């Protein structure tokens, strides 16, 4: 169905949970199990039309159709992901790099069923690797880089002419080559409340989220009666840890993407009033009694945080619900923690990552082991449950650094199952170890060809696009640079295709072999185990280390 033939856009948005949100579909009915909320949904439709779908008013006015999608089992992409009886003009797909393996499956389905549609990628997967994604996903039309609140409106305005160089914040193709349009400035902090509306929770599978509210962080979040939703109050982070990326929401990230110096505030936050009003709305709409804040450092701005606590109490929410947050160990003190506890804070998660001084410095964490220990103790004293996340597999890790972390767990009486260090795309670790990642995902045939680029080795390792080609040695030599680039690019895509949560090892940046690294993680994952047993394990580890070093005459990992 040609766009020009329509009275309005027909837009479908897909997030990484594969729920469907078509906007301005020409339908007269609303297919939703939430029959008692139809009037509310209609109101929200009008708000979204005004705020998110800013197009020619003569081309709008149609009734939205809301569809609840069936969440597929892992590894399955339904052929009916997008109903074949619809002809969509625009399809939006959002997700992180860890969802790439699924996105790669359903983008071709979208194109097959809707050959004329504009398919737009957004979110972390496209922001982290804009050029690669347009190369790996030929059916993807364009990608939105970073914050999409304003960019998305302009994309819809240019759906007819597709003059993408006029839209800031995009990656698109110029011929066959992916190019970036001009950079989209970040929304100033003072404009956030006005420019960014509340998330449209009701368009997601809220019932599913509420049915899975329990969170193993504190007694209140684990209670059967827990009704929880997540809230985000801020964008970015004042720190630049090597393992982290903020997906185009900080000047540092924009500097990486656009290869130029970008200045500005690394951390922006909605007003306390905006946040409290949102939580009141969620309480009234969904009867929630617990909020987990998704911010990387909710208490970065101490003045803001104390004002939020006061407003939360004055609103009456503190007597109705509890909450938990993530903060940096340097941002908390006894008065702040006492205030948080008084208004319902039940857990605080700290990103410890490691207790080793040199590794903390190398990753740019901006904290010390002593600061972490003090933060944990102060949190416990305030009656708040402290949680710490740690990593295993940092570059430069040794048996000694692993043992140092284990001793820290024991000293602080905390239970930790460390994450594997994962150099996610666009992190400093990714850029630093990209060649090493590629090396780990080359096939044996590809390694042999790169080491000895003969015609015979090429035939064994040739990429799919060269399946009908048997070049001469002279021709191969002329194309060697391109062939090498394509082989390495294929290896990189294999790695992205297996990316998952950091409980799965996807790339090894240490001197340990994979089995040893996995074994060390199992050894120091305290969970709920008597600490004296872990102490014995640590002593045994020390003996094994000495025995191995004596045998090999150098520090090694466990075998």
N, C-alpha and C positions, 0 to 999 in steps of 0.2 A: 504494500500500500504506500503510494508516494506521499511524502510529507506535504507537498503542495496541495494535495487533495483534501487535507484534513482541516477541520475548523480549529483544532487545537493540537498541542503535542500529546503524544502517548508515550509516557516515560515509564520504564521499569527499572527499579533499583534493587540490586542484589548485594547483600553483605556477605561476610565470610560464613554466616550460618545459613546462607541460601534462603532467606525469607524474601518474599516478593512484595514490593510496594509500587504498584503502577500509579502514576499521577495523571489526572485528566484523561483517563480512558473513557471512550465514548460508550458508557453503559448506564442503565437506569436503575440497577439494583446494586446493593452492597452485600457481597458475600462474606460475612464474618460471623463467627460463633458468638461474638460479643453483642448480641442483639440489644441488651439493655444499655449499651453505650453508643448507639447509632447517632443520636443527636450530638453527643460530644465529639464523635469522630467527624461528623460533618463540619462542626465548628473548626476542628483542627485542620481539616482539608482546606477550608477557606484561609486559615492562617498560613498554611504551607504555600498555598497558591500565591498569596501576597508577598511572602518573605523569601521563598526559595525558588519559585517558578516565575520569575519576572520576565514575562514575554509580552508581546503585543496584546492589549486587552481585547481586541476584536477577535483574537484567536483562542480565547479562554472561555470559561463559563460552563464547561461540561462537568458532569458529576463524576467524582472519583470512584473507582472500584478498588476495594480493599480485599486482598486475598491473603489468607494465612497459608504459608507454604508448609509442606511436610518436610521435616528435617530428615535428611537422608542418613543412613548408617555410614560410618567412616569408610571411605574407599568407594562409595557408590555415588554416581551422578545420574539422576533419573532423566530419561529422555524427555519426560514431560516437565522438566524444570521450568521451562517457559511454555505456557499453553499454546498449542499450535493454532488455536482459533483466534488468537490475537495477532495483530501486526503492529509491532512496536516501532516507533520512530527513534527512540533513544533508549538504550539499555545501560544502566550504570552498575558497575561491579566494584565492590570494595573488599579489601582484605589485607592481611599482613604477608610478609614473605613466607611465613610458615603455612599459609594457605595456598601457595603457588601451585602445588601439585593438584589441587582441586580446581583452581582457576583455569589451569591449562586444559583441564578436561571439559569444562562447561563453556568456555569462550567459543570453541568451534561449534558447539550445539547452538549457541545463540546465533552465530553467523549462518548456520545451515537453515535454521527456521526463519530467520529474519535477515535475508541477504542485503537489504537496503538500509538496515538500521545503523545508527551511529552508536557504536559500542565504546563506552568510556570507562577507563580504569581509574581508580582512585584509592587513596589510603597508602599504607606502608609499602605494599609490594611494588607499586609504581614509583613512589617517591624515592625509595631506596636505590632502585636500578632503572631509571626511566628509559635510557637507551637500550639496555639489554631486554627489557620487557617488550618494547615494540619490535625488537628483532625476534624474540622467542615466541611472541604471540602475534602472528601476522594478521589475525582476524580482529585484533584490537585496533580501533580507529585512532583514538587519542588517549592521553593520560593527564590527570589533574595532579599537579605537584603541590604537596603540602596542604595548607588550609584551603578548603574548597567552598567555604561559605559564600564568597562573592564570585569566585571563578565559575561555580556551577551555574549561577544565574546567567553569566555571559556566554557560557557554552550553549545554553538553550536558546539564547538570543541569536546565536550564529549557526544554529542547526541548519537553517536554509542555505546560507551562502558558504558555510564551512571555511571561512576566512580566518584560520586559527592564529595567524601572526598578529591579529588585532586583540587576541585574548591573552592576557598575562597569566603566567602560572601553568603553562601546558607543555607537554611533549607531544609532538606530532611528526608526520613524515613529510619531508620535502623531497618529492620523488620517492625513492626507496630508503632515504637516509633519515633516521630519527634526529630531530632538532628540537631545541628548547625555545619557546617564546620568551619574551622578556619576563623578568622576575616579578612575581606578585608580592608587594610589600605586606608584611605581617600586619594584622589588625592591631592598632594601638590599644594599650591596656585600657585607656579611658573610654574606648568605644566598644569594648567587648560585650557589655550588657546589652547594648542597643543592636549590635550587628549579629550576635549569636543567640538565637532563640533557644528556649529549653529543648532538650532532646525529645523527639516524639516517641516516647516509650511505648505508647499504645499501638504503634505500627509494628512493633516487634512481637516476639512470642513471650509476652509478659507473663502469661500464665505458666509457661514452662520455667521461666526464670524464678518466679515466686515459689514454684513447687520444688525448686532445687536451691533454696535459700541458705541452707546450713553451710557454715564455713568453719573449718577446724582451727580457729584462732583464739577463741575464748569460750567460756561456758554459755554466754548469752547468744553468741552466733551459732552455737551448736545445738541450742535448745530446739525441741520439736516445734515450739511455738514461734520460732524465728521466721519473720517475713521480711526479706531483705532485697534491696536494690542498690546498685552502684551509682555513685555521683562523681563527676569530674569538675573541679573548680578552677583549674589552671592549665597553662600550656608552657612547656619547656622546663628548664632546670638551670640553676645557677652553676652547676658543676658540669664538667666535661669528662666523664669517666670513659675510658677507652673501650669498654664493652657495651656502651649504651648509645642509642641514637634517638633523636627527638622528631624524626620524620618531617623535616621541613618547617618545624614550628619555632626554631630559634635562629638567630643570625648566624651562629656557627654552622648549623646544618645548611643554611642557604649558601654560605660561603663554599662549602664542599660541593653542593649541587651545581652552582653557577661558576665555580672556579674564579671567584673574585672576593674581595674583602667586603663583608657586610657587617655593619655595626647596629647596635640597638640593645634592647633589654632581653636578656636570656630567659626571663621568667615573667609571665603575665598571668594575672589572676582576676577572676570576676569579683565584684564587690561582695562583701558579706551579706548584704541585703538580697542580692540576686540568689545566692546559694541557699539562704534560709527560706526564702519564698519558694524556691524549687522543692526543697525538702518538705515544706508544708503541703505543697501541691501533691507530692507523691504520697504523703501520709493520708491526705483526704481522698485521693483517688484509689489507692491500692492498699490502704491500711497497713503500710509497712511499719515495722518496729525496730529496724536495724538498717543502717547505711554504712557501706564500706567505701571510703573515699579512694579513688584510683590515682590521685595525684602522687607524683614521685616524692614530693616534699611539701606536704600540706602546710607545715609551720615555717616555711622559709621566711615569710614576713611576719615577725612576732606581733607587731601592732595589728596587722590584719587578723591574725589568729585569735588574739584576745578579744577583739571586737566581735568576731564571729561567735565565740563562746558566749559572750554577753547577749547577743541577739538570739542565739539558739535558746538560751535560758528564758529570756524575756518573752519569746514566742510561745512558751509552754511546751516546746518539743522535748526539752530535757527530762520532763516527767513522763514522757510517753514512749521514748525510744532511746536506743543505744547506738554507738557507732565506733568505727576503728579507722586507723589511718597509717600511712607510711611517712616517715620523716628521716632526716639525716641526724646522726648522733650529735652533731655540733649545735643543733637548733633547739634542743630541749634543756630545761633547767627545772628545779623543784617548783617554783611558782607557776610556771606554764603547765607542768604536769598536773599540779593540784587543781588548777582551773579546768583543765580538760577532763579530769576524773569527776569533778563536781557536775559537769553537764553531760555525762553519759559515755565518755570515751572508755572502752573496755579492752582494747588491744592497740598496741603500736608495733609496727613492723619496721625494723632497721635493716638497711642493706649493709651488712658487715663485709661480705665478700672474702676477706682474709684478715688474719691478725698479724701477718708478717709486715714489718715496717717497709722493707724495700718493695715488696709487691704492691702494697697500698700506694706507695709513691709512684710506682711505674704506671698504675692504672688511673692516676689522677683523682683518687677518691676523696682527698681532702679531709681525712680523719686519721686518728691514731688508735692503736689498740686500747690505750688508756681511756680515750674519749668514749669508745664503744662500751667498755666495761662500766664506766661511770653512768652512761645513759641507761644501760640495762638495770643497774642497781637503783637509780633514781626512779625509773618507771615502776619497778617492783615496789618501792617504798610508797609510791602514790596509789597503789592498789590497781594498777593497770598491768595487763599481761604483756610482757615483752616477747617479741618474736624476732629472730635474726635469720637472714638469708645469707648463705655463704656459697662460694664457688670452689670447684676443684678443677685443676687443669690450666691454671694461669701460666703464661709463658714465664719461664724461670723457676717453676715449681720444682721442689726436691722432696725427698722423704722428710727432711728436716722441717720444711715449711708445712707439710701436711700434718706432721706431729705437733707443730706449734698451734695449728688451728684446733686440733683435737684437745690439746691441753686447755685452750681458751674455752671450748665447749664445757669441759669438766669444771673449770674454775667458776664459770658463770652459771653453771647448772642449767644449761639450755639444751634442748634437743634439736639437732640439725641434720637434715639430709641435703648435703650440698648439691647445687646445680653444676652441670658441666659448663665450663666456659665455652660459649658459642659466639664466634665472630660474625654476628648477623650483618647482612649487607648494610653498608654506609656507616658502620662503626669504625673507630680508629683501628681496632684489631683487624677488621676486614681488610682495610687498605694495607695494613702492615704485613698481613700474612696471606694475601690473596694468592700469590704464586704457590705457597705451600698448600693451600686448600686445593688449588687446581691439580697439583702434583698428586694429591691423595685420591683424586677422582678421575685421573687418566686411566684408561685401560692398559693392559700390558702391551697390546699391539700399538697403541698410540705412543706409549713411552719408547718403544723400539723404533718407531718411525722418526720421532723427534730426535732420538739419539743418532740414528743412521738413516737419513731420508732417501732411501732408494725406492725405485719403482715397485719392487716386490713388497717392501715394507708398507708402502703407501696402499697397495691393493689390499693388504691385510687390515689396515686401519682406516680406510677411506670413509669419510662421512657420507651420509645418505645422499646428499646433493651431488656427490661425485660417483654414484654407483655404476654409471654407464661409461665411465672414463678410465682409460688406461694410457696415461701420458708417457711421452718419451722422457728420458732423464733430463734432457735440456729444458723441455717444457715444465717439468716438475720443479726444476731449479728456479725458473722464472716465477712460478706461483708459490714458492715455498713460504714466503712471509704470510701470504693470505691463508694458505693451508694451515700453517702453524697457529695463526690467530683463530681460525675456525675450530680447530681441534681443542684448543684451550677454552674457547667459549662454550663448546659442548660439555666439557668437563665441569665448568663452572655451573652450567644449568643443571647438571646431574646433582650437584651439591645442593643447590637451591631447592630442587625437587624432593629432597629428603629432609629438609629443615623441619624441625618440630620444636616442641617445648624443650627447654634446656635440661630435662631429665634424660634426654637421649643424646648420645655422643655423635656429633656429625662431623667434627673436624678436631684433630688432635694438635695442639700447639705446644706440647711439652716434649721432653726427651723420653718419657715413658712410652711403652707400646700401648695399644688400645686396651688389651686385656688387663695389663697392670693398672692403668688409669681407672678402669671400671672396678677393679678389685679394691683399689684404695678408696674409691667412693663408698663402696659397700662397707668397708672396714670402719670408716669414720662417720657413717650415718647412724647417729645415736638413737634416733627415734625414742621409744620408751624402753630403755635397757638400763639395768643397774650400772651406775657409773664405775663402780669398782671393777666390773668385768671389762669395761672399756679401758680402764687404767692398765689392767693386765694385758689387754690387746696392744696398748701402746708400748709397754715394756717388751713384749714379744717382738713388736715391729722394730724396736731399737736393736735387739739381738740379731734379727734377720738382716737388718741393714749392715751391721758390722761384719757379719759373716759374708755377705755379698761383696762388700767393699774389699775385704781381705782377699777374696777370690779373684776379683776383677781389677784390683789396684786402683779403682776410681769409683766415685759415687754412681750408683745405678738405681733403677727402679726395682720393685719386687717382681719376681718371675713366677 
